[in-house]
Amino acid sequence: MADMTFPRIDITPTWGHLNAELVRLVDYVPDDKLDWSPRPELWSFRRILLHVASARDIWLRRDVKDGIDAPDVAETVQSRAEIQQAYERTWERLQAFLRDDHKLDATYTTPWETTNGHWIAFHALEHDIHHRADILHYLALLGIKTPDVGTP
């Protein structure tokens, strides 16, 4: 089998841009639509927005065990400004993980499998992108024009 080693890539600048877009997208959700979803069985804007920040905290607390005790976003964050602050706070937390080669190379046991920090980072990035798409689709359904959010 061919050598499967690959050079390290630094996804932090691209992810930082994505995080800034997420913070900015919060402002596009109308106040009277924060608890709206296109169908009753789908998550509301608020639930999606909180879930993104909460998932970051969960991965880093539960699996990476970074030692940072953060309040439960779903219970403590309500306003638009608090959601944006949660994105900034969890991004700072993620950056510390992404900058630490030892943590990225370490082995972690998640509820699903044993893996490494690179996989956790990739999964968390994919999670942010996935839910950014949800937000953009919901805004489009409401006819709200959003900024170009192309990922560099």
N, C-alpha and C positions, 0 to 999 in steps of 0.2 A: 504494500500500500504506500502511496506517496506520502511524503512528509506533510503533516497537517498542522504545522506551527505557522502562525501568522504574526506579522508585526503588530505591536500595540497601536491602537488608534485612540486619540483623545476626542471623545464625543462631547466633552464638557462645553466647548463654545457653541456647538450646534444646539445642545440641550438648553443652554442658557438663553439662547434666542427663542427657543420654543417656550420656555418658562415665561419670558417677557411677553410673548404673544398670549399665553393663557391669562396672565394678569390683565392684559389689555382687553381681552374678550369678555371678561366679567362686566366691564362697563357697557357692553353692547346689549346685555340682557335687560329689558325693561323691568322696572321695579314690580309692576303688576304681573309679570310673567316668571318671576323667580321660582314659583311653585307649579309652573305649567309644564306639561309634557304633551306630545302629539296624541297620545293614547293613554288611557288610565293604567295599563299594565307596564308602561315605560317609565323610567325614572324621570323626575323633574330636573329642570336646570339646576336647582339648588342641590339636589341629591348627587348629580354628576359632579358639580363643582366641588362639593365637600368630599366626595369619594376620591378624587384625584389627590388631594392633600392628605387625606386619611391613609390611603394606600401607601404613600411614601413613608409616613411615620411607622406604619405597621411593618413594612419590609425591614426598615432599619432598626426598629426596636426588637421585633420578634425573631428575625432571622440573622441579621448582622450583629445584633446585640451591641449597638454603638454606645449604650449607656446614657443616652439622652432621654430624659423623662419629659415627654410632651403631653399636654392635655388632649383628650379625645376631641378631635375636630368636630365630629358630628354632634357633640353635646355642648361645645363651647363657642362655636363660630356660627354667626347668624347673618350679619350684615355683609353687604358687598365689600366694604373696606376690610372687614375681618377675613373674608375669603381671600382677598388679594394679599393680605398680610400672611395668611397661612401658606400661600404659594411661595412667598418670599422666604419665610422661615424654613419651610421644608426643602426649598431649593438650596439654601445655605447648608442644611444638613446633608443633602445628597452630594453637594460639591465636596464636602470633607471626605465622604466615602469614595468618590470618584478619583480624588487626588492621592489616595493611599494605595500604592501598589500591593502592599501586604494584604490589605483587606480585599482587594480585587482578586488576588490570587488564592485567598483562603478558601477553605471548604466550609459550606454551610448546610445545615439540614433544615429544609423548609417542610411545611405540611405535606408536600407532594413528592419531594425527592431530595437527594443530596446533590449539591451542585457547587459552583464557585461564584465568587463575587461578580465576575464578568457576566454570568448568566443573569444574576439578580439585577445588575445595572441595565442590561439589555431589556429584560422583562419590564422594568420600571419605565424605561424610555418608551417602549412600545405601548405601555399602558397609558402614558400621558398623550401620545399621538392618537391612540384609539379614541380616547374621550374628548380630545380636541375636535375630532371629526364629529362626534355626537353633538357638541356645542354648535359647531358651524352648521350642521344640518338642521338643528332646531331653529337657529336664527334664520336660515334660509326659508324654512317653512312659514315663519312669521313675516317674511318679506323684508327682513332687516339686512341691509347691505353691510358687509364686514370688510375690514382691510384685507389686502392680499397677505396671506399668512404662509407663503411658500417657505419651505425649510431650505436653508442654504446648503 
